Amino acid sequence: MSNHREVIIIGSGPAGLTAAIYTARANLKPLQFEGYSNGGQLMLTTDVENYPGFRDGIMGPDLMEEMKAQAVRFGTEIVSKDVERVDFSERPFKVWVEGEEFQADTVIIATGATARLLGIPGESELMGRGVSTCATCDGAFFRDKLIGMVGGGDSAIEEANFLTRFGKTVYVIHRREELRASKIMQQRAFDNPKIEMVWNTIVEQVHGQDEGKVTSVQVKDTQTGEERAMPLDALFVAIGHTPTSEFLAGQIELDENGYIVTQGKGSATSVEGVFACGDCQDHVYRQAITAAGSGCMAAIDAERWLEGYQPG
């Protein structure tokens, strides 16, 4: 395996694999480090019904496997290892993987972001079976059901309002007696007859492993210490995301939350020749289709940049 490539892609998921498909079809022979946790958040998703082209839906892992096979078909070389560090101070850029140095004329970063979880029993076991971190992705599965939403910020309240399109009742479960969301978002929630606020409450456990789906959650009153089982058919968690960008600190511009800053409507970062796509730079939409679209943009941006690149 050559240690110098025109394009190195860091990360997988819809963004990274779409970038791989496009750069491979452009005959750039990309080398992609997909990481040990490959495939992105869709690997934790069951039915995906909102990705175009699959009228009956498709399982998240199956969608990622199809994308990966397509990337390989066109010549992408995929390595299931994590990138440890990078050096973007000069070209060719340097990327280290398990102590081995690789060089690239251009780099596309598609490392994604991880939804913050509660870290409680039953949460990971029932992920995709009633536990979710994406209302837009999974809300339609719970028509006329009892839905819980954990969080108190704008994202949580926006998603709670969205879930009322489907659920019978949406319970916003918050550890305090006031929300962090903006006033206008709060008012929308208070005015929505299908939203009920559950104040001063934390979720301690998700029940339903034996049934293979969420049946209830164990909640605790933060003031009285009283615990009870709360019947629910689904639990959505909206307490923020963490972009996978720690290894980039000091190499490219990151915002205060660690998201990669891209220029204008494109994928260019603060370092010429380095591009970013997907959830590592998108803290607004966070959908598989928007990630794939940004992966296409990054690939085209990289290809056009390479056309004018003169190696030193």
Buried (B, 14 or more C-beta within 10 A) or exposed (E): EEEEBBBBBBBBBBBBBBBBBBBBBBEBBBBBBBBEBBBBBBBBBBBBEBBEEBEEBBBBBEBBBBBBEBBBEBBBBBBEBBBEEBEBEEBBBBBBBEEEEBBBBBBBBBBBBBBBBBEBBBBBEBBBBBBBBBBBBBBBBBEEBBBBBBBBBBBBBBBBBBBBEBBEBBBBBBBEEEBBBEEEBBEBBEEBEBBEBBBBBBBBBBBBBEEEBBBBBBBBBBEEEEEEEBEBBBBBBBBBBBBBBEBBEEBBEBEEEBBBEBEEEBBBBBBEBBBBBBBBBBBEEBBBBBBBBBBBBBBBBBBEBBEEBEEE
